[in-house]
Amino acid sequence: MVEELDYPGIRMLTVTPEARGKGVAKALITECISCAKARAHLSIGLHTGEFMESAMELYECLGFERLPDFDFDGIIVKANQLTF
């Protein structure tokens, strides 16, 4: 179990169905990455559910890597991290 993270995390980011496919999620994630870099962090993390297939594709495309050791037990929530 993680007691304290040494990097910021993206939490509860969502885009309305009407805005999907228009680059909104990518712009939001890119801004989060920029803010983390501006504050001299070396990485940023997030969790996602297995059912969020398009989100997982986007995160992978942006360079996030899976961190299975930080997945939540009992429910399918996958940990990811992007190191800059």
C-alpha positions as CSV (number, residue, x, y, z in Angstrom):
1,M,0.0,0.0,0.0
2,V,1.2,3.5,-0.8
3,E,1.5,5.7,2.2
4,E,2.7,8.9,0.4
5,L,3.4,9.6,-3.2
6,D,6.4,11.6,-4.4
7,Y,4.6,12.7,-7.5
8,P,1.3,14.4,-8.3
9,G,-1.7,12.5,-9.6
10,I,-4.6,13.1,-11.9
11,R,-7.9,12.2,-10.3
12,M,-11.5,12.0,-11.6
13,L,-10.9,13.5,-15.0
14,T,-13.9,13.0,-17.2
15,V,-15.2,14.4,-20.5
16,T,-18.8,14.6,-21.4
17,P,-20.0,12.3,-24.1
18,E,-20.7,15.2,-26.4
19,A,-17.1,16.4,-26.1
20,R,-15.4,13.0,-26.6
21,G,-13.3,12.5,-29.7
22,K,-12.5,16.2,-30.0
23,G,-9.2,16.3,-28.2
24,V,-10.5,17.6,-24.9
25,A,-9.2,14.8,-22.7
26,K,-5.8,15.0,-24.4
27,A,-5.7,18.7,-23.8
28,L,-6.6,18.3,-20.1
29,I,-4.0,15.6,-19.6
30,T,-1.4,17.6,-21.4
31,E,-2.1,20.6,-19.2
32,C,-1.8,18.4,-16.1
33,I,1.6,17.1,-17.3
34,S,2.8,20.7,-18.0
35,C,1.8,21.8,-14.5
36,A,3.6,18.9,-13.0
37,K,6.8,19.6,-15.0
38,A,6.6,23.4,-14.2
39,R,6.6,22.4,-10.5
40,A,9.8,20.3,-11.1
41,H,8.1,16.9,-10.6
42,L,9.6,14.0,-12.4
43,S,6.4,12.1,-13.1
44,I,2.7,12.1,-12.8
45,G,0.3,9.3,-12.0
46,L,-3.3,8.2,-12.4
47,H,-5.6,5.2,-11.9
48,T,-8.1,4.0,-14.5
49,G,-10.7,1.3,-14.7
50,E,-10.4,-1.6,-17.1
51,F,-13.7,-0.6,-18.7
52,M,-12.1,2.8,-19.8
53,E,-10.6,1.4,-23.0
54,S,-10.3,4.8,-24.9
55,A,-8.8,6.5,-21.8
56,M,-6.2,3.7,-21.5
57,E,-5.3,4.1,-25.2
58,L,-4.9,7.8,-24.7
59,Y,-2.7,7.4,-21.6
60,E,-0.5,4.8,-23.4
61,C,-0.2,7.1,-26.4
62,L,0.9,9.9,-24.1
63,G,3.6,7.7,-22.7
64,F,2.1,6.5,-19.4
65,E,3.3,3.1,-18.3
66,R,1.4,0.5,-16.2
67,L,2.4,0.2,-12.5
68,P,0.6,-3.1,-11.5
69,D,2.1,-2.9,-8.0
70,F,0.0,0.2,-7.3
71,D,-3.4,-1.3,-8.6
72,F,-6.1,-1.4,-6.0
73,D,-7.0,-4.9,-4.7
74,G,-10.5,-6.2,-4.9
75,I,-11.6,-3.9,-7.8
76,I,-10.1,-3.5,-11.2
77,V,-8.4,-0.1,-11.0
78,K,-5.1,0.1,-12.8
79,A,-2.2,2.4,-11.8
80,N,-0.2,4.2,-14.4
81,Q,2.7,6.7,-14.4
82,L,4.4,9.0,-16.9
83,T,8.1,9.8,-16.0
84,F,9.5,12.9,-17.8
